[in-house]
């Protein structure tokens, strides 16, 4: 058998470099004295990265299945994720120190919120990649990664809840057609937390272990969050706490933004017994845009991830005839933040994927009737009322 060499082997180092690039703005401000330099990482993430995705295009290359075992056994890929854990913690602490120790105008402080929130978003993405693996080290590192922004319940909720209920009305983390990202946030954030607590309570009860104990996989990262934030407050003063809260919200909103984009309007068929068909690649929106995938451990090959959640990032595949996003996540987030633009870009794209059958779409129940009329959907039945 011919030896396979991953053509993206060294490109994955961007998953280390891009999150750490947040320090460029503060460093340039220290050199120039101009707080406007703090906006450079923000502009890079939300404008330059979508432009690079457009310029570089899409990557449809899949590793041959005969090479997957060797790719998974190659610890080079794991070391990239391992090294990113302390790098992100250092970047988070650096952001807190920079805000506490430097006089910033309001726009500089806003830029630092977005920068630190981006760090936290990368923390959650790393926790997502590590949390799906079955080695104790990687699962522990996942909980450590989620701690800075107080989102430690994510691994429980995502692995045991979202992957079970994805692309169904039962899932608070699957966006419905007609639902704006802001309405989705009010449903997803509390819904995910409530589901995580319920799932962990059920797991511990089944094992005969107390809920309030060291065995609780939500309390473990929560304790790390408490220790980190308490240390930062003791070091930098109580005035840093509002910054940590706001930056952490923005970080966690980046996860919400990803959840909104990843399954918008897609629906698994319900079986006669009430259950749903197994999750397939076409139940997720996919993106093969090169640069953002290199920066996010192939998160955007989300279709293969949901169909095969244990598959490592370097082995995730593209499939033909998948629901496809017109940009990588960084560009799609900006579109989602303007609901009329999102509807213009995505609603007809969704209908082209699933057809105009209302029964095949995960519709916002409060807007079902108006959506059926606006898009002339079949099988709408006219039920539901507008909100």
C-alpha positions in Angstrom: 0.0 0.0 0.0 1.3 3.4 -0.9 2.2 5.7 2.0 -0.3 8.5 2.4 0.9 12.0 3.4 -1.7 14.5 4.6 -1.4 17.6 2.4 -2.9 19.6 5.3 -0.5 18.3 7.9 1.2 21.6 8.6 -1.8 23.8 7.9 -3.3 22.5 11.1 -0.7 24.7 12.9 -3.0 27.6 12.0 -5.4 26.2 14.7 -2.6 27.2 17.1 -1.6 30.4 15.5 -5.0 32.0 14.8 -6.3 31.9 18.4 -2.9 33.3 19.7 -3.0 36.1 17.1 -5.4 38.0 19.5 -2.3 39.4 21.2 -1.3 41.3 18.0 -3.7 44.1 18.7 -2.6 44.8 22.3 1.1 44.4 21.3 0.7 47.0 18.6 -1.1 49.4 21.0 1.7 49.1 23.4 4.2 49.9 20.7 2.2 52.7 19.1 0.1 54.1 21.9 -2.9 54.0 19.6 -5.9 52.0 21.1 -7.4 51.7 17.6 -4.8 48.9 17.0 -6.9 46.7 19.3 -9.4 46.3 16.5 -6.9 44.6 14.2 -7.7 41.0 15.6 -11.4 41.8 15.4 -11.2 42.9 11.8 -9.0 39.9 11.0 -11.5 37.4 12.4 -14.7 38.8 11.0 -13.6 40.4 7.8 -10.2 39.1 6.7 -11.0 35.4 7.4 -14.2 35.4 5.3 -12.2 37.2 2.6 -9.5 34.5 2.8 -12.1 31.8 2.6 -13.5 33.4 -0.6 -10.0 33.8 -2.1 -8.8 30.3 -1.2 -12.1 28.6 -2.1 -13.1 25.1 -0.9 -11.3 21.9 -0.1 -13.0 18.7 -1.1 -10.1 16.4 -0.4 -10.7 13.4 1.8 -8.0 11.1 3.2 -8.4 7.5 1.9 -10.1 5.2 4.5 -7.0 3.0 4.4 -5.0 5.9 5.9 -7.4 6.9 8.7 -6.0 4.5 11.3 -2.5 5.9 10.8 -3.8 9.4 10.9 -5.6 8.8 14.2 -2.5 7.1 15.7 -0.2 10.0 14.7 0.2 12.0 17.9 1.3 15.1 16.0 -2.3 16.0 15.6 -3.1 15.4 19.2 -0.1 17.5 20.4 -1.5 20.5 18.5 -4.7 20.3 20.6 -2.7 19.6 23.8 -0.5 22.7 23.2 -3.5 24.9 22.5 -4.9 24.4 26.0 -2.3 26.4 27.9 -2.0 28.8 25.0 -5.6 29.7 25.3 -5.5 30.0 29.1 -2.5 32.3 28.8 -4.3 34.4 26.2 -7.4 34.7 28.4 -5.3 35.8 31.4 -3.4 38.2 29.2 -6.6 39.9 28.1 -7.7 40.3 31.7 -4.3 41.7 32.7 -4.2 44.1 29.7 -7.7 45.5 30.5 -6.9 45.9 34.2 -3.5 47.5 33.8 -4.1 49.9 30.9 -6.3 52.9 30.5 -8.6 52.3 27.6 -11.2 54.4 25.8 -14.7 52.9 25.5 -14.0 51.6 22.0 -10.7 50.0 23.2 -12.5 48.3 26.0 -15.2 47.0 23.5 -12.4 45.7 21.3 -10.9 43.8 24.2 -14.3 42.3 25.1 -14.5 41.0 21.5 -10.9 39.8 21.5 -11.2 38.0 24.9 -14.5 36.6 23.8 -12.9 35.2 20.6 -10.3 33.5 22.9 -13.2 32.0 24.8 -14.8 30.9 21.6 -11.7 29.1 20.6 -11.6 27.5 24.1 -15.1 26.0 23.4 -14.1 24.8 20.0 -11.1 23.1 21.4 -13.3 21.6 24.2 -15.6 20.4 21.5 -12.8 18.5 19.6 -11.3 17.0 22.8 -14.6 16.3 24.5 -15.7 13.8 21.9 -12.6 11.6 22.4 -12.6 8.6 24.6 -9.2 9.0 26.3 -9.2 10.3 29.9 -6.5 12.9 29.1 -8.4 14.5 26.2 -11.7 14.5 28.2 -9.9 16.2 31.1 -8.3 18.7 28.8 -11.8 19.4 27.3 -13.1 20.4 30.8 -10.0 22.6 31.4 -10.6 24.3 28.0 -14.2 25.1 28.8 -13.5 26.6 32.3 -12.3 30.1 31.4 -15.7 31.3 30.2 -17.8 29.3 32.7 -19.2 27.0 30.0 -18.1 23.7 31.6 -21.6 22.1 31.1 -21.0 22.1 27.3 -19.4 18.7 27.1 -22.3 17.0 29.0 -25.0 18.9 27.0 -23.4 18.6 23.6 -22.2 15.0 23.7 -25.2 13.5 25.4 -28.0 15.9 24.5 -27.3 17.8 21.3 -26.0 14.7 19.4 -29.0 12.7 20.5 -31.7 15.3 19.6 -30.0 17.3 16.8 -32.1 18.5 14.0 -35.4 17.8 15.8 -37.8 20.1 17.6 -36.6 18.6 20.9 -33.2 20.2 20.6 -32.7 23.7 22.0 -29.3 23.8 20.1 -30.9 23.3 16.6 -32.2 26.5 15.0 -35.6 26.5 13.4 -36.5 28.2 10.1 -37.9 31.6 10.7 -36.1 31.9 14.1 -33.6 34.8 14.4 -30.3 34.2 16.2 -31.5 36.5 19.0 -34.7 34.5 19.6 -32.6 31.3 19.3 -30.2 32.6 21.9 -33.0 33.0 24.4 -34.0 29.4 23.8 -30.6 27.8 23.4 -28.5 29.2 26.2 -30.9 28.4 29.1 -32.2 25.2 27.4 -28.7 23.8 27.0 -27.9 24.5 30.7 -31.1 22.9 31.9 -30.6 19.8 29.7 -27.0 19.4 30.9 -28.0 19.4 34.6 -30.8 16.9 33.9 -28.5 14.6 31.9 -25.7 14.7 34.6 -28.2 14.1 37.4 -29.6 11.1 35.5 -26.1 9.7 34.9 -25.0 10.1 38.6 -28.2 8.6 39.8 -27.7 5.6 37.6 -24.3 5.1 39.1 -25.5 5.5 42.7 -23.3 8.6 43.1 -24.4 11.9 44.8 -25.1 14.8 42.5 -23.1 17.3 44.6 -19.8 15.5 44.5 -16.4 15.4 42.7 -18.0 12.9 40.2 -20.2 15.6 38.7 -18.7 16.5 35.3 -20.4 20.0 35.4 -19.1 20.9 38.8 -15.5 19.9 37.9 -15.0 22.7 35.3 -17.2 25.0 37.3 -14.7 24.7 40.2 -11.9 25.5 37.8 -13.8 28.6 36.6 -14.3 29.7 40.2 -10.6 29.3 41.0 -9.4 31.1 37.9 -11.8 34.0 38.3 -11.1 34.3 42.0 -7.3 34.4 41.3 -7.8 37.1 38.6 -9.9 39.2 41.0 -7.3 38.8 43.8 -4.5 39.8 41.4 -6.2 42.5 39.3 -9.0 43.8 41.6 -12.7 43.4 41.7 -13.1 45.8 38.7 -12.0 43.0 36.4 -15.1 40.9 37.2 -17.6 42.8 34.9 -15.1 42.4 32.1 -14.8 38.7 32.7 -18.6 38.4 32.7 -19.2 40.3 29.5 -16.3 38.8 27.6 -17.4 35.3 28.7 -20.9 36.0 27.4 -19.5 37.0 24.0 -17.4 33.8 24.0 -20.4 31.7 24.8 -22.5 33.6 22.2 -19.9 32.4 19.6 -20.9 28.8 20.4 -24.6 29.8 20.1 -23.8 31.4 16.7 -22.2 28.2 15.6 -25.1 26.1 16.7 -27.5 28.5 14.9 -25.6 28.1 11.7 -24.9 24.4 11.8 -28.5 22.9 11.6 -30.8 25.8 10.6 -34.1 24.5 9.5 -32.9 20.9 8.9 -35.1 18.1 10.3 -34.7 14.4 10.9 -37.7 12.4 9.8 -39.9 11.2 12.7 -40.8 7.5 12.7 -44.2 5.9 13.4 -43.2 5.1 17.0 -42.3 8.7 17.8 -38.6 8.4 17.6 -36.4 10.0 14.9 -34.3 8.5 12.2 -30.5 8.3 12.9 -28.5 11.4 12.2 -27.1 11.5 8.7 -24.6 13.9 7.0 -27.5 15.8 5.4 -28.8 16.9 8.8 -26.0 19.4 9.2 -24.9 22.4 7.1 -21.4 21.8 5.8 -18.6 24.1 4.8 -15.3 23.2 3.1 -13.9 26.7 3.1 -10.2 26.3 3.5 -8.8 28.9 5.9 -11.5 28.8 8.5 -11.5 25.0 8.6 -7.7 25.1 9.2 -8.3 27.5 12.1 -11.2 25.5 13.7 -10.0 21.9 13.6 -12.4 21.1 10.7 -15.4 22.0 12.8 -17.1 23.2 9.6 -17.1 19.6 8.2 -20.0 19.3 10.6 -21.9 16.8 8.5 -19.4 14.0 9.0 -18.8 15.0 12.6 -22.5 14.5 13.5 -22.7 11.3 11.6 -19.5 10.0 13.1 -18.8 12.0 16.3 -15.7 10.0 17.4 -13.9 10.7 14.1 -10.8 13.0 14.6 -10.5 16.3 13.0 -7.8 15.3 10.5 -9.9 12.5 9.2 -13.3 14.3 8.7 -14.7 13.9 5.2 -16.7 15.8 2.7 -19.7 14.1 1.0 -21.5 15.0 -2.3 -24.9 16.6 -2.2 -24.7 18.0 1.3 -26.4 21.2 2.6 -23.6 23.7 2.0 -23.0 27.1 3.5 -21.9 29.9 1.2 -19.1 31.0 3.5 -17.1 29.7 6.5 -18.4 30.3 10.0 -16.8 33.7 10.6 -18.6 35.1 7.6 -21.9 33.3 8.4 -21.9 34.7 11.9 -21.9 38.3 10.5 -24.8 37.4 8.2 -26.7 35.8 11.1 -26.4 38.9 13.2 -28.5 40.7 10.6 -31.7 38.6 10.5 -33.2 40.0 7.2 -29.9 39.3 5.5 -29.8 35.8 7.0 -33.3 35.0 5.7 -32.3 36.4 2.3 -29.2 34.2 2.1 -30.4 31.0 3.8 -34.1 30.5 3.5 -34.3 29.7 -0.2 -31.0 27.8 0.2 -32.7 25.6 2.8 -35.8 25.1 0.6 -33.6 24.1 -2.3 -32.0 21.4 0.0 -35.2 19.9 1.6 -37.9 20.9 -0.9 -41.0 23.0 -0.1 -42.6 20.4 2.1 -43.3 22.0 5.5 -43.2 18.5 7.1 -39.5 18.2 6.1 -38.5 21.5 7.7 -37.8 22.3 11.4 -40.1 25.3 11.4 -40.4 27.9 14.2 -43.9 27.0 15.5 -44.7 30.6 16.3 -44.1 31.6 12.7 -45.2 28.5 10.9 -48.4 29.9 9.3 -46.6 33.0 8.0 -43.7 30.9 6.6 -46.1 28.5 4.9 -47.8 31.5 3.2 -44.6 33.4 2.4 -42.8 30.5 0.8 -45.9 28.6 -0.5 -44.9 25.5 1.4 -46.7 22.2 0.8 -48.3 20.3 3.6 -48.4 23.3 5.9 -51.9 22.7 7.1 -52.2 26.3 8.1 -51.6 25.3 11.7 -49.8 27.5 14.2 -50.1 31.2 14.8 -47.7 34.1 14.3 -46.0 35.7 17.2 
